[in-house]
Every structure is written in structure tokens, then in C-alpha cells.
Amino acid sequence: MAVDLIWFALATLLAPVFAEYAKIRTKAERQFNFIAAAGIFFLLAVGFQVSLFTNFAPTAYMYGVYLFEFLGWLFLLVGVLWAVFSGLIK
């Protein structure tokens, strides 16, 4: 579970880099910032999954995982939809 989320977070963080190489990011700077923030939230969710804190409070870490994964999906959804709609309008 944690390894899959790490790969997904890295792919999400690499999306703005590839958009910069393709010269797309200049048209949608804020949208790709949302996508990069989603990758950071996914990495924070992984950090809560594999932390040493899980031995002391096994239920408390799950709230951190749920919170950061939810925020990651929310930011990813907002960034992608915003980029698509701004691309369709222009």
C-alpha cells in the first residue's frame, strides 16, 4: 500500500516537470501548482503510514493518513479539472 502511494506521489510530482519540458506549464501555472501540492500531500500520507508513531497510537496515525490522502485527491482533482477547463476555454 505504501509503496504504491509513493510511486503515485512521485508521478504526481513529475507531472509539472514534464509540463515544463513540453512548454505547457506557462499557460497553466496555478493549476500545476495544485497538482504538485497533491503530490506533497500524498508523500505526507505515506509518512504517516510508515512512521514509528504507529506503535504508540495505532488509531491516531490513520487519521493523518486519511486527512492527507483526502487533501491530496482533492487538490489533484481541482488542479486537473481546472487545467482542462482553462485549456478548453483558451
Sequence and secondary structure as in RCSB ss.txt:
>XXXX:A:sequence
MAVDLIWFALATLLAPVFAEYAKIRTKAERQFNFIAAAGIFFLLAVGFQVSLFTNFAPTAYMYGVYLFEFLGWLF
LLVGVLWAVFSGLIK
>XXXX:A:secstr
 HHHHHHHHHHHHHHHHHHHHTT TTTSHHHHHHHHHHHHHHHHHHHHHS GGGGT TTHHHHHHHHHHHHHHHH
HHHHHHHHHHHHHH 
